[in-house]
Amino acid sequence: MMPGTTASTAIRRTPPLPWLRERGMGGSILVAAISSAFGAILLSATGFIGAMLRANPYIGDSETLAAVLVIMSFLLIGVAVYVASIVTANTFATVIAGRTRRIALLRLIGASARSQREEVGRQGLVVGVIGAGIGLASGTLASWAAVVLATRLLGLDGVDYAVLQPVLVIPAVVVALTTWAAAWAGSRRVLTVTPLQALGGSVEASHDAVARRGGRNGVAITLFAIGAALLAGGIVLGLLSPLGVVVAFFGGVFSFTGLALGATLVMPPVLRLVGHLFGQSATARLAAENALRYPERSSRMAIGVVMGVTLVTMFAVALETVKAVMIASGDGEAPAEMTTLVDTFAAIMMGLVAVSAVIAAVGLVNLLTIGVVQRRRELGLLRALGVSTGQVRRMVLLEAAHITIAATVTGLVLGIAYGWAGAQSLLGSVAVPPSWSAPTLVAPAVPWLPVVIIVGATAVLTLVAAVVPTRLATRVAPVEALAD
């Protein structure tokens, strides 16, 4: 065989994008795919519900209900885009943090900061495009199957709805661009670290470094305050017009964005309280300290779960509060047709927003796994000091439990507040027969069955999320880890 042939064969066997094999990239593609599919399914479901309502002779000509549907469509698109933005940004930021050592070495031997940022940006765009394309195809296919199945099972032969619509491309485009922007933003902090500081391993901001970020923390507090004011204003405006929900929606976006940016201020106190529940054993104390020592990493893991729990709780509370508003406006009773419609809508929407829990689970597994890889030297030192394999396994499991429990509690509180604000601002001014009384102001209605399911799902998520990280942690050989 000629040398040229051997070289060409080797070139052909070299993967075109070898960096895609790095740990975390597959998870990033999966998160982007789920996010894109989530958006496509949400848009298809909203369109199909609209077609169902238009075909219903009882409510098909209702201008108020049509306006509510348009508003809900807008809100669901916003939710899909927002879920994609937060999850992909956090996942890729963690991946970039794990590559600090290699980037710093390249800078040390002459690579410029600009070239490194451009490379990271290109990789983020490729990951986003691949994941978004997979998600768009799978989400469209799943939507088509669901529409066909629902039409047959519910006998909706008179409902005409085409699944293939140009609007489905919007979530995919947003996910791709968001992943690229997240990669670019993630590289900004990494490239400010000097090469000599970063050669020791991955860089995560310590508690003291996070506390000194006055600018970011100030922006987070300001956004949260603006969001809270808009939420209150939306509820008040909702007593006059259903458009109050638009104001409340932006209030939710601003307040949750402030929470996401200031997660390092909010989550550590919650994590500290949860840590006391696990006792004072050496393993429990190590797990608690690991969660608090690097609040940025812990908060990044927790915020995805917070978002998933918040979304599920928000829709459950909102739909239950809608019933309470109708009952209060109807003088103790609500039309049977409207109640049936709300229950059908609730079943569909709860199934859809449950996808956000899957996104959170994938993100948590990915981030925990990357975190264990980044802490290879630390785990090796613990093993060298006499910590057993079982203790390391329990420590990683307790860290996952810390994060999921703290995130669940935070998400439940936020979900109840957002769900009540959304329902009240949307229907507070809508009169319902037979008494047609309006405006209506009710207390939050909390459906306890979904809350129990969320708590149970949290326990399952903790176990599932810890499987791969614990396996990796127990495979760390002390000598090899300390030699890295």
TIFI-509016 format. One record per residue (C-alpha): residue in one letter; x, z, y; residue number from 1. Coordinates in Angstrom, 3 decimals, m for minus. Each point is the difference from the previous one (the first is absolute). Layout:
SITE|residuo|px|pz|py|num
SITE|a|X|Z|Y|NUM
...
This chain:
SITE|residuo|px|pz|py|num
SITE|m|0.000|0.000|0.000|1
SITE|m|1.358|m0.986|3.377|2
SITE|p|0.810|2.730|2.542|3
SITE|g|m2.347|m1.622|2.492|4
SITE|t|m2.812|0.153|m2.517|5
SITE|t|0.680|3.670|m0.660|6
SITE|a|m0.022|0.796|3.710|7
SITE|s|m3.203|m1.924|0.580|8
SITE|t|m1.619|1.768|m2.936|9
SITE|a|1.014|3.362|1.429|10
SITE|i|m1.391|m1.004|3.376|11
SITE|r|m3.288|m1.060|m1.587|12
SITE|r|m0.239|3.322|m1.813|13
SITE|t|0.520|1.996|3.197|14
SITE|p|m3.384|1.187|1.337|15
SITE|p|m0.821|m1.597|3.378|16
SITE|l|m0.907|3.396|1.498|17
SITE|p|2.092|2.588|m1.877|18
SITE|w|m0.907|2.803|2.449|19
SITE|l|m3.577|m0.122|m1.325|20
SITE|r|1.335|1.795|m3.094|21
SITE|e|0.903|3.062|2.048|22
SITE|r|m2.028|3.137|m0.685|23
SITE|g|m2.904|0.229|2.386|24
SITE|m|m0.395|m3.713|0.668|25
SITE|g|m2.398|m0.493|m2.905|26
SITE|g|m2.039|2.936|1.208|27
SITE|s|m0.029|m1.429|3.531|28
SITE|i|m1.316|m3.318|m1.303|29
SITE|l|m2.655|1.833|m2.022|30
SITE|v|m1.099|2.033|3.021|31
SITE|a|m0.213|m3.146|2.126|32
SITE|a|m1.970|m1.765|m2.738|33
SITE|i|m2.482|2.859|m0.369|34
SITE|s|m0.394|0.258|3.758|35
SITE|s|m0.664|m3.732|0.336|36
SITE|a|m2.436|0.029|m2.917|37
SITE|f|m1.683|3.054|1.511|38
SITE|g|m0.604|m1.883|3.241|39
SITE|a|m1.313|m3.106|m1.771|40
SITE|i|m2.376|2.041|m2.155|41
SITE|l|m1.252|1.983|2.985|42
SITE|l|m0.759|m3.157|1.964|43
SITE|s|m1.723|m1.616|m2.976|44
SITE|a|m2.062|3.121|m0.683|45
SITE|t|m1.098|0.245|3.616|46
SITE|g|m0.997|m3.665|0.061|47
SITE|f|m1.918|0.332|m3.260|48
SITE|i|m1.845|3.081|1.252|49
SITE|g|m0.920|m1.956|3.123|50
SITE|a|m1.379|m2.823|m2.131|51
SITE|m|m2.026|2.539|m1.995|52
SITE|l|m1.477|1.466|3.171|53
SITE|r|m0.874|m3.408|1.426|54
SITE|a|m1.798|m0.899|m3.229|55
SITE|n|m2.037|3.232|0.057|56
SITE|p|m3.451|m0.686|1.538|57
SITE|y|m0.383|3.642|0.995|58
SITE|i|3.123|0.248|2.152|59
SITE|g|1.268|m3.578|0.295|60
SITE|d|m1.208|m0.437|3.583|61
SITE|s|1.149|3.398|1.275|62
SITE|e|2.229|m0.584|3.032|63
SITE|t|1.166|3.617|m0.005|64
SITE|l|1.051|m0.164|m3.643|65
SITE|a|1.720|m3.331|0.610|66
SITE|a|1.951|1.559|2.863|67
SITE|v|0.919|2.984|m2.184|68
SITE|l|1.234|m2.374|m2.712|69
SITE|v|2.176|m1.929|2.463|70
SITE|i|1.456|3.271|1.247|71
SITE|m|0.631|1.187|m3.561|72
SITE|s|1.719|m3.309|m0.815|73
SITE|f|2.309|0.484|2.973|74
SITE|l|0.741|3.570|m1.038|75
SITE|l|0.760|m0.945|m3.607|76
SITE|i|2.391|m2.730|1.098|77
SITE|g|1.717|2.568|2.193|78
SITE|v|0.211|2.436|m2.911|79
SITE|a|1.551|m2.647|m2.269|80
SITE|v|2.580|m0.945|2.625|81
SITE|y|0.792|3.629|0.788|82
SITE|v|0.459|0.966|m3.662|83
SITE|a|2.366|m2.918|m0.473|84
SITE|s|1.977|0.901|3.118|85
SITE|i|0.598|3.673|m0.824|86
SITE|v|0.748|m0.404|m3.706|87
SITE|t|2.364|m2.974|0.269|88
SITE|a|1.808|1.476|2.989|89
SITE|n|0.671|3.317|m1.749|90
SITE|t|1.044|m1.631|m3.268|91
SITE|f|2.475|m2.404|1.551|92
SITE|a|1.385|2.652|2.341|93
SITE|t|0.873|2.091|m3.058|94
SITE|v|1.600|m2.983|m1.730|95
SITE|i|2.169|m0.641|3.066|96
SITE|a|1.012|3.675|0.163|97
SITE|g|1.238|m0.259|m3.571|98
SITE|r|2.204|m2.982|0.881|99
SITE|t|1.759|1.772|2.865|100
SITE|r|3.283|0.310|m1.854|101
SITE|r|0.291|m3.697|m0.786|102
SITE|i|m1.009|m1.064|3.500|103
SITE|a|2.502|2.443|1.502|104
SITE|l|2.768|m1.388|m2.230|105
SITE|l|m0.773|m3.555|1.104|106
SITE|r|0.164|1.099|3.618|107
SITE|l|3.281|1.764|m0.682|108
SITE|i|1.620|m3.214|m1.268|109
SITE|g|m1.195|m2.063|2.972|110
SITE|a|m3.686|m0.887|m0.395|111
SITE|s|m1.909|0.264|3.259|112
SITE|a|m3.072|2.127|0.499|113
SITE|r|m1.973|m3.085|1.013|114
SITE|s|0.810|m1.871|m3.207|115
SITE|q|m1.011|3.011|m2.102|116
SITE|r|m3.290|0.365|1.820|117
SITE|e|m0.720|m3.702|m0.397|118
SITE|e|0.705|0.229|m3.725|119
SITE|v|m2.329|2.988|m0.376|120
SITE|g|m2.667|m1.810|2.004|121
SITE|r|0.219|m3.086|m2.213|122
SITE|q|m0.239|2.113|m3.128|123
SITE|g|m3.019|1.820|1.380|124
SITE|l|m1.700|m3.293|0.795|125
SITE|v|0.693|m1.366|m3.496|126
SITE|v|m1.350|3.179|m1.612|127
SITE|g|m3.065|m0.140|2.229|128
SITE|v|m0.711|m3.676|m0.679|129
SITE|i|0.377|0.394|m3.779|130
SITE|g|m2.171|3.123|m0.129|131
SITE|a|m2.599|m1.356|2.418|132
SITE|g|m0.278|m3.268|m1.939|133
SITE|i|m0.481|1.818|m3.302|134
SITE|g|m2.523|2.333|1.594|135
SITE|l|m1.950|m2.805|1.641|136
SITE|a|m0.320|m1.910|m3.278|137
SITE|s|m0.915|3.044|m2.091|138
SITE|g|m2.358|1.410|2.644|139
SITE|t|m1.840|m3.306|0.371|140
SITE|l|m0.318|m0.355|m3.772|141
SITE|a|m1.267|3.577|m0.359|142
SITE|s|m2.495|m0.553|2.833|143
SITE|w|m1.326|m3.153|m1.621|144
SITE|a|m0.459|1.777|m3.346|145
SITE|a|m1.710|2.966|1.686|146
SITE|v|m2.408|m2.256|1.934|147
SITE|v|m0.943|m1.918|m3.153|148
SITE|l|m0.494|3.232|m1.965|149
SITE|a|m2.012|1.694|2.752|150
SITE|t|m2.215|m3.056|0.432|151
SITE|r|m0.834|m0.059|m3.707|152
SITE|l|m0.423|3.743|m0.557|153
SITE|l|m2.050|0.623|3.156|154
SITE|g|m2.035|m3.194|m0.241|155
SITE|l|1.106|m1.262|3.412|156
SITE|d|m0.631|m3.677|m0.639|157
SITE|g|m1.178|m0.489|3.580|158
SITE|v|3.284|1.256|1.461|159
SITE|d|2.318|m2.824|1.007|160
SITE|y|3.594|1.037|0.703|161
SITE|a|3.244|m1.991|m0.297|162
SITE|v|3.027|2.146|m0.837|163
SITE|l|2.648|m2.510|1.107|164
SITE|q|0.126|0.391|3.775|165
SITE|p|2.873|m0.388|2.484|166
SITE|v|m0.456|3.578|1.235|167
SITE|l|1.477|1.306|m3.268|168
SITE|v|3.426|m1.208|1.130|169
SITE|i|0.033|2.497|2.890|170
SITE|p|0.946|3.110|m2.063|171
SITE|a|2.715|m1.949|m1.835|172
SITE|v|1.566|m1.215|3.245|173
SITE|v|m0.174|3.471|1.522|174
SITE|v|1.573|1.586|m3.094|175
SITE|a|2.865|m2.515|m0.002|176
SITE|l|0.691|0.486|3.707|177
SITE|t|m0.354|3.778|m0.287|178
SITE|t|2.518|0.156|m2.844|179
SITE|w|2.438|m2.063|2.053|180
SITE|a|m0.530|2.236|3.038|181
SITE|a|0.380|3.119|m2.163|182
SITE|a|3.300|m1.272|m1.391|183
SITE|w|1.252|m0.762|3.499|184
SITE|a|m1.112|3.391|1.332|185
SITE|g|1.478|1.806|m2.998|186
SITE|s|3.388|m1.643|0.511|187
SITE|r|0.108|1.143|3.633|188
SITE|r|0.565|3.669|m0.862|189
SITE|v|2.384|m0.773|m2.856|190
SITE|l|2.256|m2.171|2.134|191
SITE|t|0.387|2.700|2.644|192
SITE|v|1.886|2.120|m2.544|193
SITE|t|3.770|m0.416|0.222|194
SITE|p|1.639|m1.475|m3.120|195
SITE|l|2.154|3.066|m0.694|196
SITE|q|m3.046|2.283|0.116|197
SITE|a|m1.988|m2.182|m2.351|198
SITE|l|2.699|m0.616|m2.629|199
SITE|g|m0.918|3.261|m1.713|200
SITE|g|m3.427|m1.217|m1.079|201
SITE|s|m3.489|m0.662|1.283|202
SITE|v|m0.980|1.405|3.356|203
SITE|e|m3.209|1.987|0.524|204
SITE|a|m0.659|1.906|3.191|205
SITE|s|0.278|3.775|m0.383|206
SITE|h|m2.489|2.510|1.377|207
SITE|d|2.129|0.630|3.093|208
SITE|a|0.429|m3.727|0.664|209
SITE|v|m3.743|m0.562|m0.268|210
SITE|a|m0.724|2.888|2.358|211
SITE|r|2.262|m1.584|2.642|212
SITE|r|m2.042|m3.221|0.120|213
SITE|g|m1.780|0.928|3.179|214
SITE|g|m1.010|m3.553|0.877|215
SITE|r|m1.622|m0.860|m3.324|216
SITE|n|m1.661|3.389|m0.335|217
SITE|g|m1.346|m0.283|3.546|218
SITE|v|m1.474|m3.425|m0.732|219
SITE|a|m1.584|1.338|m3.200|220
SITE|i|m1.641|2.931|1.807|221
SITE|t|m1.222|m2.295|2.786|222
SITE|l|m1.523|m2.481|m2.452|223
SITE|f|m1.708|2.780|m1.933|224
SITE|a|m1.449|1.478|3.209|225
SITE|i|m1.263|m3.426|1.149|226
SITE|g|m1.516|m0.614|m3.430|227
SITE|a|m1.767|3.357|m0.021|228
SITE|a|m1.453|m0.723|3.462|229
SITE|l|m1.199|m3.436|m1.122|230
SITE|l|m1.587|1.494|m3.123|231
SITE|a|m1.913|2.487|2.122|232
SITE|g|m0.974|m2.748|2.442|233
SITE|g|m1.177|m2.216|m2.845|234
SITE|i|m2.257|2.741|m1.346|235
SITE|v|m1.541|0.528|3.441|236
SITE|l|m0.405|m3.750|0.576|237
SITE|g|m1.469|m0.320|m3.486|238
SITE|l|m2.997|2.051|1.162|239
SITE|l|m0.784|m2.919|2.346|240
SITE|s|1.172|m3.098|m1.906|241
SITE|p|1.423|m0.953|m3.426|242
SITE|l|2.992|m1.409|1.886|243
SITE|g|1.258|3.562|0.193|244
SITE|v|1.531|m0.574|m3.442|245
SITE|v|2.408|m2.555|1.517|246
SITE|v|1.338|2.658|2.363|247
SITE|a|0.154|2.493|m2.874|248
SITE|f|1.817|m2.582|m2.146|249
SITE|f|2.789|m0.392|2.535|250
SITE|g|0.037|3.780|0.322|251
SITE|g|0.615|0.233|m3.724|252
SITE|v|2.748|m2.628|0.147|253
SITE|f|1.765|1.694|2.928|254
SITE|s|m0.296|3.504|m1.450|255
SITE|f|1.156|m0.995|m3.493|256
SITE|t|2.858|m2.058|1.447|257
SITE|g|1.037|3.079|1.957|258
SITE|l|m0.204|2.000|m3.210|259
SITE|a|2.087|m2.571|m1.875|260
SITE|l|2.663|m0.076|2.718|261
SITE|g|m0.008|3.780|0.258|262
SITE|a|m0.269|0.638|m3.719|263
SITE|t|3.307|1.865|0.121|264
SITE|l|m1.709|2.510|2.322|265
SITE|v|m3.252|0.334|m1.941|266
SITE|m|0.955|m0.200|m3.683|267
SITE|p|2.881|2.563|m0.234|268
SITE|p|m2.246|3.000|0.891|269
SITE|v|m2.553|m1.159|m2.571|270
SITE|l|2.751|m0.527|m2.576|271
SITE|r|1.324|3.486|0.743|272
SITE|l|m3.427|1.556|m0.615|273
SITE|v|m0.422|m1.930|m3.238|274
SITE|g|3.480|1.080|m1.106|275
SITE|h|m1.091|3.636|m0.027|276
SITE|l|m2.566|m0.837|m2.689|277
SITE|f|2.708|m0.813|m2.551|278
SITE|g|1.671|3.396|m0.029|279
SITE|q|3.575|1.110|0.629|280
SITE|s|1.774|m1.359|m3.071|281
SITE|a|3.276|m1.845|0.539|282
SITE|t|m1.553|m3.337|m0.960|283
SITE|a|m2.996|0.484|2.317|284
SITE|r|2.216|1.048|2.902|285
SITE|l|2.287|m3.002|m0.520|286
SITE|a|m3.004|m2.336|m0.006|287
SITE|a|m1.412|1.580|3.157|288
SITE|e|3.340|m0.154|1.809|289
SITE|n|0.547|m3.622|m1.008|290
SITE|a|m3.379|m0.907|1.508|291
SITE|l|0.843|1.769|3.271|292
SITE|r|3.710|m0.777|0.349|293
SITE|y|m0.636|m3.690|0.667|294
SITE|p|m3.466|m0.052|1.606|295
SITE|e|0.181|m3.699|0.776|296
SITE|r|0.263|m0.946|m3.666|297
SITE|s|m2.704|2.464|m1.087|298
SITE|s|m2.338|m1.004|2.828|299
SITE|r|0.491|m3.673|m0.798|300
SITE|m|m1.077|0.670|m3.571|301
SITE|a|m2.934|2.176|1.022|302
SITE|i|m1.482|m2.223|2.697|303
SITE|g|m0.971|m2.726|m2.479|304
SITE|v|m1.927|2.506|m2.119|305
SITE|v|m1.531|1.481|3.167|306
SITE|m|m1.226|m3.448|0.964|307
SITE|g|m1.509|m0.701|m3.430|308
SITE|v|m1.791|3.349|m0.198|309
SITE|t|m1.159|m0.330|3.612|310
SITE|l|m1.527|m3.416|m0.630|311
SITE|v|m1.877|1.021|m3.151|312
SITE|t|m1.231|3.249|1.546|313
SITE|m|m0.881|m1.732|3.266|314
SITE|f|m2.298|m2.538|m1.650|315
SITE|a|m1.587|2.621|m2.261|316
SITE|v|m0.734|2.343|2.903|317
SITE|a|m1.086|m2.872|2.273|318
SITE|l|m2.544|m1.309|m2.500|319
SITE|e|m1.325|3.486|m0.722|320
SITE|t|m0.253|0.677|3.725|321
SITE|v|m1.876|m3.292|0.453|322
SITE|k|m2.676|1.384|m2.332|323
SITE|a|m0.069|3.235|1.992|324
SITE|v|m0.427|m1.941|3.264|325
SITE|m|m2.857|m2.070|m1.472|326
SITE|i|m1.718|3.107|m1.316|327
SITE|a|0.325|1.765|3.338|328
SITE|s|m1.237|m3.064|1.905|329
SITE|g|m2.835|m0.525|m2.483|330
SITE|d|m1.268|3.570|0.400|331
SITE|g|1.108|1.217|m3.391|332
SITE|e|m0.215|m3.198|m2.026|333
SITE|a|1.604|m3.430|m0.082|334
SITE|p|m1.471|m3.342|m1.124|335
SITE|a|0.532|m0.543|m3.709|336
SITE|e|1.234|m3.550|0.604|337
SITE|m|2.656|1.193|2.444|338
SITE|t|1.105|2.793|m2.337|339
SITE|t|0.379|m2.465|m2.871|340
SITE|l|1.974|m2.326|2.261|341
SITE|v|2.318|2.810|1.085|342
SITE|d|0.563|1.078|m3.625|343
SITE|t|0.842|m3.584|m1.024|344
SITE|f|2.316|m0.386|2.950|345
SITE|a|1.601|3.359|m0.823|346
SITE|a|0.711|m1.027|m3.591|347
SITE|i|1.623|m3.256|1.119|348
SITE|m|2.040|1.533|2.783|349
SITE|m|1.209|2.974|m2.031|350
SITE|g|1.238|m2.401|m2.643|351
SITE|l|1.829|m2.003|2.651|352
SITE|v|1.626|2.870|1.841|353
SITE|a|1.139|1.423|m3.340|354
SITE|v|2.531|m2.850|0.087|355
SITE|s|1.697|1.883|2.833|356
SITE|a|0.659|2.813|m2.469|357
SITE|v|1.744|m2.503|m2.273|358
SITE|i|2.108|m1.154|2.951|359
SITE|a|0.897|3.610|0.740|360
SITE|a|0.890|0.636|m3.645|361
SITE|v|2.291|m3.029|m0.199|362
SITE|g|1.617|0.948|3.284|363
SITE|l|0.560|3.591|m1.117|364
SITE|v|1.524|m1.023|m3.342|365
SITE|n|2.274|m2.488|1.772|366
SITE|l|1.122|2.479|2.649|367
SITE|l|0.553|2.851|m2.458|368
SITE|t|2.031|m2.283|m2.238|369
SITE|i|2.157|m1.231|2.864|370
SITE|g|0.400|3.594|1.172|371
SITE|v|1.372|1.067|m3.379|372
SITE|v|2.461|m2.909|0.001|373
SITE|q|1.146|0.895|3.519|374
SITE|r|0.553|3.635|m1.107|375
SITE|r|2.142|m0.892|m2.979|376
SITE|r|2.976|2.040|1.235|377
SITE|e|m2.222|2.988|0.782|378
SITE|l|m1.575|m0.031|m3.471|379
SITE|g|3.415|m0.392|m1.582|380
SITE|l|1.262|3.047|1.898|381
SITE|l|m3.012|2.051|m1.166|382
SITE|r|0.699|m1.005|m3.609|383
SITE|a|3.684|0.874|0.436|384
SITE|l|m0.989|3.447|1.319|385
SITE|g|m1.995|0.711|m3.149|386
SITE|v|m3.518|m1.162|0.806|387
SITE|s|m1.562|m1.181|m3.247|388
SITE|t|m1.748|m3.310|m0.627|389
SITE|g|m3.342|1.782|m0.261|390
SITE|q|0.515|1.705|3.334|391
SITE|v|0.864|m3.311|1.694|392
SITE|r|m3.130|m1.530|m1.510|393
SITE|r|m2.180|2.876|1.263|394
SITE|m|1.611|m0.177|3.432|395
SITE|v|m0.857|m3.697|0.421|396
SITE|l|m3.535|0.631|m1.303|397
SITE|l|m0.488|2.862|2.450|398
SITE|e|1.278|m2.167|2.859|399
SITE|a|m2.628|m2.601|m0.876|400
SITE|a|m2.625|2.750|m0.209|401
SITE|h|1.034|1.356|3.407|402
SITE|i|m0.449|m3.383|1.601|403
SITE|t|m3.267|m0.977|m1.690|404
SITE|i|m1.720|3.366|0.544|405
SITE|a|1.058|0.210|3.656|406
SITE|a|m1.051|m3.623|0.538|407
SITE|t|m3.345|0.545|m1.733|408
SITE|v|m0.892|3.013|2.120|409
SITE|t|0.962|m1.844|3.183|410
SITE|g|m1.878|m3.120|m1.079|411
SITE|l|m3.171|1.935|m0.838|412
SITE|v|m0.065|1.622|3.439|413
SITE|l|0.641|m3.294|1.779|414
SITE|g|m2.463|m1.904|m2.192|415
SITE|i|m2.830|2.418|0.727|416
SITE|a|0.668|m0.211|3.751|417
SITE|y|0.346|m3.794|0.077|418
SITE|g|m2.970|m0.592|m2.314|419
SITE|w|m2.332|2.157|2.054|420
SITE|a|1.210|m1.553|3.276|421
SITE|g|m0.497|m3.521|m1.368|422
SITE|a|m3.517|0.578|m1.304|423
SITE|q|m1.106|1.953|3.067|424
SITE|s|1.386|m2.537|2.476|425
SITE|l|m1.571|m2.906|m1.942|426
SITE|l|m3.512|1.288|m0.649|427
SITE|g|m0.491|2.857|2.453|428
SITE|s|m2.140|m2.212|2.240|429
SITE|v|m1.848|m1.915|m2.752|430
SITE|a|m3.648|1.039|m0.485|431
SITE|v|m1.278|0.205|m3.587|432
SITE|p|m3.646|m0.024|m1.125|433
SITE|p|m2.380|1.707|m0.303|434
SITE|s|0.621|2.207|3.056|435
SITE|w|2.493|m2.377|1.738|436
SITE|s|1.744|2.886|1.748|437
SITE|a|3.316|m0.668|1.716|438
SITE|p|2.685|0.927|0.958|439
SITE|t|0.963|2.040|m3.052|440
SITE|l|2.928|2.394|m0.381|441
SITE|v|0.716|1.532|m3.418|442
SITE|a|2.732|2.080|m1.606|443
SITE|p|2.495|m1.641|m2.405|444
SITE|a|m1.535|m0.558|m3.443|445
SITE|v|2.621|0.486|m2.713|446
SITE|p|m0.750|m1.408|m3.486|447
SITE|w|1.744|2.438|m2.302|448
SITE|l|0.203|m2.242|m3.075|449
SITE|p|2.383|m2.489|1.675|450
SITE|v|2.065|2.943|1.252|451
SITE|v|0.331|1.350|m3.545|452
SITE|i|0.940|m3.470|m1.238|453
SITE|i|2.647|m0.293|2.726|454
SITE|v|1.516|3.358|m0.973|455
SITE|g|0.034|m1.011|m3.664|456
SITE|a|1.555|m3.359|0.853|457
SITE|t|2.694|1.845|1.949|458
SITE|a|1.012|1.910|m3.121|459
SITE|v|0.183|m3.221|m2.002|460
SITE|l|1.944|m1.695|2.805|461
SITE|t|2.529|2.834|0.006|462
SITE|l|0.692|m0.409|m3.703|463
SITE|v|0.135|m3.801|0.135|464
SITE|a|2.165|m0.114|3.113|465
SITE|a|2.538|2.394|m1.534|466
SITE|v|0.474|m1.849|m3.316|467
SITE|v|2.627|m2.540|1.080|468
SITE|p|1.857|2.300|2.459|469
SITE|t|0.299|2.819|m2.550|470
SITE|r|1.305|m2.413|m2.595|471
SITE|l|2.630|m1.285|2.425|472
SITE|a|0.901|3.509|1.138|473
SITE|t|0.628|1.268|m3.517|474
SITE|r|2.223|m2.983|m0.794|475
SITE|v|2.467|0.875|2.758|476
SITE|a|3.372|0.880|m1.524|477
SITE|p|1.779|2.624|2.185|478
SITE|v|3.457|m1.620|m0.146|479
SITE|e|m1.268|m3.530|0.717|480
SITE|a|m2.262|1.185|2.812|481
SITE|l|2.728|1.992|1.734|482
SITE|a|2.370|m2.959|m0.283|483
SITE|d|m2.346|m2.294|1.999|484
